[in-house]
Amino acid sequence: MKEIGMEEQKGIFKRTELLLGEKLMNKISSAKIILFGVGGVGSWCAESLVRSGVKYLTIVDSDKVCETNINRQLMATTKTVGQRKVDVLKARLIEINSEAEIKTIAGIYSEETSDSFKLDTYDYIIDAIDSLKHKVHLIQTATRTKAKLYSSMGAALKMDPTRIKVAEFWKVKGCPLAAALRRKMKQGERPSKKFMCVYSDEVLENKGLKYENDESKSSELLKQDNPSVKAQTNGTLVHITAIFGFTLAGLIIQHICKE
């Protein structure tokens, strides 16, 4: 890979700096961000952050690229099937900005592993994970830190990009995942502070047949959350997951610029 010089590296962000100015670009480049889940939503979020000038980014995901990821995940191609998602995504992000410091963690966030992520050391935490159980714990833990949390609600079973919205967690309406999260939190610990979510109130039905060999991450995580419930793999479209991811990144850039 060709290394770029300092002047050329600075030129990458000329159009961004033209809009925001040097002072805000420096703030963006110094922000420390951790992103949990680099699938259909998280992969596009990571791309947007790095293209916007974020330099310090930690990406967390234990999964490998599979064939059924190709329709919606940034780094998933016929050539990357079988490779670890965080490794493939890091390689792409470094090609965008060789000065970026991308840390990869090929692991799962859970109650047992939560301390290892040192959430207190980050300015921003992004939740783009599938597991209901782990998502609840991440939200509870992240909202106890000084970091700003942004969370993705369910992006499957949706087609209309105009119905994608942003709202505070307790004000999200029409999203089954948000409703499930709230039910669990009302039974236990509630978030320590408010946080914004990206969601859509559109809920479509699957029209195609589920492939018997579809071993998607979402299905496995749903089984872990509630083994008595048969997991269902839901259809997803790239323009929806990408908008979710871009919106999460946009919320962070917007917050940095307003600080």
N, C-alpha and C positions, 0 to 999 in steps of 0.2 A: 504493500500500500504506500502510495506516495505521501510523504510528509509535507505539510504546508508550512510556509514561513509565517512569522508574526503578522506581517502586513496583510498577507493573503487571508490568514485566519480572522483577522479583524474585519476584513471585507465581507465575510460570510454574513455578518449581521448589519451591514450598512443600511438596508431597507428598514430593519427593525429599529435601529438607532435613529433613523430619520424621523420615525413616528414618535418614539419614546424619549430620546435624548440620552446622552452618555451616563448621567447620574442614575437613571432607572435601569439602564443596561448593566451597570455595575452591581446594582442591587439584585437583579435577576441572576447574574452569574455567580453571586455569592450565596444564594439560597440553597439550603440543604434539604433535599426531598427524598422520601422513601415511598415507593409504589408497590403495593401488594397485588399481584396478579397481572400478568402481561399477556392476557388472551385477547379476545375480540375488542374489549374496551381498553384495557391497560396498555396494549402494544401501541395503539394510536396515540394514547396520552403521552407515553414516553417520547415518541417521535416529535410530537408537537412541542413538548417542553425543551428538548435539545435544540430544535430548530428555532426556538424563541430565545435561546441564549443561556438556558440552564446548564450549569457545568457539573454540579455535584448531585448525582442521581443514583440511588440504590434501587435495583429492581429485584423483586422476590417472586419466585414461582418454581415449583418442584417438577413441573410437567415437561414432557418432550413433545415436539411437533408431531402431530398425526395428520393423516390425510383429510379428516373431517374439519381440520382447522383452516384449510386453505381458502375456504370461501369468505373468511372474515378477519383473519389475523395477519397483521402486517408482515411478520417475518416468516410466515408459513408458505412454503412453495414446494413443488415436487422435489426440489433438490435438498430441502432442509428437513424432510420427514425423518424422524428418529433422533434428531439432535435436540439438545436441551434448549428450551425456549429462551432462557436468559442469556445463553451464550450466543445464539444466533442474533438476538436483538442487540446485544452489546456490540457485536461486530458491525452491525448496520449503523448504530448511533455513533460509533467512533469514526466511521467513514464520513459522517456528516460533519463532525467536529472532532478532530484528533486530539484537541486539548481537553475535551470533556473527561471527567473522572467518573466512570460508570462502574459501580460495584455490583456484582451479581451474587445472589444468595439462592441456591437451588434447594429450597426448603419450603415447608408449610408453616404458616402462622397458626399457632394454636395456644391454648392456655398453658400448655407445657413448655412451649418454645418462646413465648412472648418476651421474656426477659432478655433473651439473646439478641433481640433486634435493637435494643437501646433506643427506644422511641424518643426519649427525652433529648437526644442529641440532634433531632431534626427540627426544621422550621415548618415543614409541611408533611402531612401524612395522607396518602391517597389509598382508599379502599376500593379495589376492583376485584374482590375475591367472590367465589361462588358459594362456599359452604355457609349455611345459615348459622351454624354453631360457632364457627371461627369468626364470622363476620360480626356477630353480636359481641364476642369477646374483644375483637380489635376495636370496635367502636367504643366500648366501655373503657378500655385501656387508653386509647388515643385521646379521648376527651378529658382524661386526667392529666395530660401533659400540657406544656406550654405551646405545643405545635398546633397549627390550624389543620383541621381534618376536613376532607372532602370525600364523599362516598357515592359510588355508582349503585343505583338500584337495578332491577332486572331489565336487560336489553333484548331478551328473546321474545318471540311472538309479536313482533312489531314491524310495521312497514312505512308508516307515515312520519317523515322527519319533522313535520310542522307540529307534532304533538309532543315533542321532546321539550322538557321544561326543567327549571331549577327552583327548588324550594327548600326551606328548613325542614329537617327530618320529620318533625311532628305535624307538618302541614302538607306533606306529600299525599296526594289523593289518587286513587285508581290504580295503584301499583301493588299487586299481590305480595311481592317480596317485602316492601316497606311495611305492609300490614302484618306480615308474619314476624318481622323484626320487632315491631312495636308490641305485639302480643307477648313475645318472649321477654322483652325488657320490662314490661309491666309486672311480670311474675318475679322479677329479680332486680338487678341493679340497672337503674336508668343512666343514660349518658350524663356526664358531669357538666357539660356545656352544650350549647347549640352548635349545629354543623349543617352545612348545605349539601344537598343531594341532587344528582342528575337523574331524571326519571321520565317515564312516559305513561300516560293513563290508557294507552291503547293495549288491548289484549285480544289477539287473534287466536285461531285454532290451527293446529297442525293438520294439513291436508294430505301429506305424503305418508308413506309407510316407513316405520323406523327400521333401519338396517340392523340385522341381527348381530353384526360384528362391531357395532358402534360402541366403543368403550370410552365415551367422552368423560372428561374430568368432572363435568357438572353432575353426571349420573352417579359416579362413584361417591362424590361428596354428599349428594342427597341421600344415598344409602347410609353413609356414616351418621348423618344427622338423625335419621329416623328409619332404622332397619325394617320396621313393620310396613312402611309405605313403599310401594313399587316405584322406583325412580323412572322419570320420564325425560327423554332428551327432546328439547324443544327447538324448533326451527329458528334460525337467526340470519339476518341480512347485514352485509358489511356497511352499508351507508348508515344504518342505525348505530351499530357498535362504534363506528368511527366517530360519529357525531357525539356520542356519549363521551368517548375518550378525549376528543378535541375540546369539548365543553369543560371537562374537569381541568384540563391544562389551562384553558382560558380563564377559569375562575381563579386559579393560582396567580397567573400573570396579572390579572386585574387587581387582586388583593395586594400584590407586591407594589404595584404602581400607585395604589391608594394609601399605602402606609406612610 
